[in-house]
């Protein structure tokens, strides 16, 4: 299996992904998008320039869309991922209902 610890190693591959490798690459891409969101939010919170903060927060929204798009692709490659996600969401709803009582 190819090394996929950074974008550089993925970019240099001369290899077509198996389904498992593609799922792994998509999970890494999702994690990278969320890492970028964290970095950009810290930048936005650290500036006193409202225009810059606004542009950065727009970029944060775009990164969230990218994460969602990668998640959708992952669920298409491994449909069980969506089932697990949906199951977890339902479990959370049940827990929250019970806590709210």
C-alpha positions as CSV (number, residue, x, y, z in Angstrom):
1,X,0.0,0.0,0.0
2,X,1.4,3.5,-0.9
3,X,2.5,5.8,1.9
4,X,-0.1,8.5,2.4
5,X,1.2,10.6,5.3
6,X,1.4,13.8,3.3
7,X,0.0,15.4,0.1
8,X,3.5,15.1,-1.4
9,X,3.6,11.3,-1.1
10,X,0.2,11.0,-2.7
11,X,1.0,13.3,-5.5
12,X,4.1,11.3,-6.6
13,X,2.3,8.0,-6.8
14,X,2.4,6.0,-10.0
15,X,-0.3,3.7,-8.8
16,X,-4.0,3.3,-9.1
17,X,-5.8,3.0,-5.8
18,X,-7.6,-0.1,-4.7
19,X,-11.0,0.6,-3.1
20,X,-9.4,0.3,0.4
21,X,-6.5,2.7,-0.5
22,X,-9.0,5.2,-2.0
23,X,-11.0,5.1,1.2
24,X,-7.9,5.6,3.2
25,X,-6.9,8.6,1.0
26,X,-10.3,10.1,1.3
27,X,-10.2,9.8,5.2
28,X,-6.8,11.5,5.1
29,X,-8.2,14.3,2.9
30,X,-11.1,14.7,5.4
31,X,-8.7,15.0,8.3
32,X,-6.5,17.5,6.3
33,X,-9.6,19.7,5.6
34,X,-10.5,19.7,9.3
35,X,-6.9,20.5,10.2
36,X,-6.9,23.4,7.8
37,X,-10.2,24.6,9.4
38,X,-8.6,24.7,12.8
39,X,-5.5,26.6,11.5
40,X,-7.6,29.2,9.6
41,X,-10.0,29.7,12.6
42,X,-7.0,30.4,14.8
43,X,-5.7,32.9,12.3
44,X,-9.1,34.6,12.1
45,X,-9.4,34.7,15.9
46,X,-5.9,36.2,16.1
47,X,-6.4,39.2,13.8
48,X,-7.9,42.5,14.6
49,X,-8.5,43.2,10.9
50,X,-12.2,42.6,10.2
51,X,-11.8,42.3,6.4
52,X,-9.1,39.8,6.7
53,X,-11.1,37.9,9.4
54,X,-14.1,37.8,7.0
55,X,-12.1,36.5,4.1
56,X,-10.5,33.8,6.3
57,X,-13.9,32.7,7.7
58,X,-15.2,32.4,4.1
59,X,-12.2,30.1,3.4
60,X,-13.2,28.1,6.5
61,X,-16.7,27.6,5.1
62,X,-15.1,26.4,1.8
63,X,-12.9,24.0,3.7
64,X,-16.0,22.6,5.5
65,X,-17.6,22.1,2.1
66,X,-14.5,20.2,0.9
67,X,-14.6,18.0,4.0
68,X,-18.3,17.3,3.3
69,X,-17.6,16.5,-0.4
70,X,-14.8,14.1,0.6
71,X,-17.1,12.5,3.2
72,X,-19.7,12.0,0.4
73,X,-17.1,10.4,-1.8
74,X,-16.0,8.1,1.0
75,X,-19.6,7.0,1.6
76,X,-19.9,6.3,-2.1
77,X,-16.7,4.2,-2.1
78,X,-17.6,2.4,1.2
79,X,-21.4,2.6,1.7
80,X,-21.0,1.0,5.1
81,X,-19.3,4.2,6.3
82,X,-22.6,6.1,5.7
83,X,-24.5,3.4,7.6
84,X,-22.1,3.6,10.6
85,X,-22.4,7.4,10.5
86,X,-26.2,7.3,10.3
87,X,-26.3,4.8,13.2
88,X,-24.0,7.0,15.3
89,X,-26.2,10.1,14.6
90,X,-29.3,8.2,15.7
91,X,-27.5,6.9,18.9
92,X,-26.5,10.5,19.7
93,X,-30.1,11.7,19.3
94,X,-31.2,9.0,21.7
95,X,-28.6,9.9,24.2
96,X,-29.5,13.6,24.0
97,X,-33.2,12.8,24.4
98,X,-32.5,10.8,27.5
99,X,-30.2,13.5,29.0
100,X,-32.9,16.2,28.2
101,X,-35.5,14.4,30.3
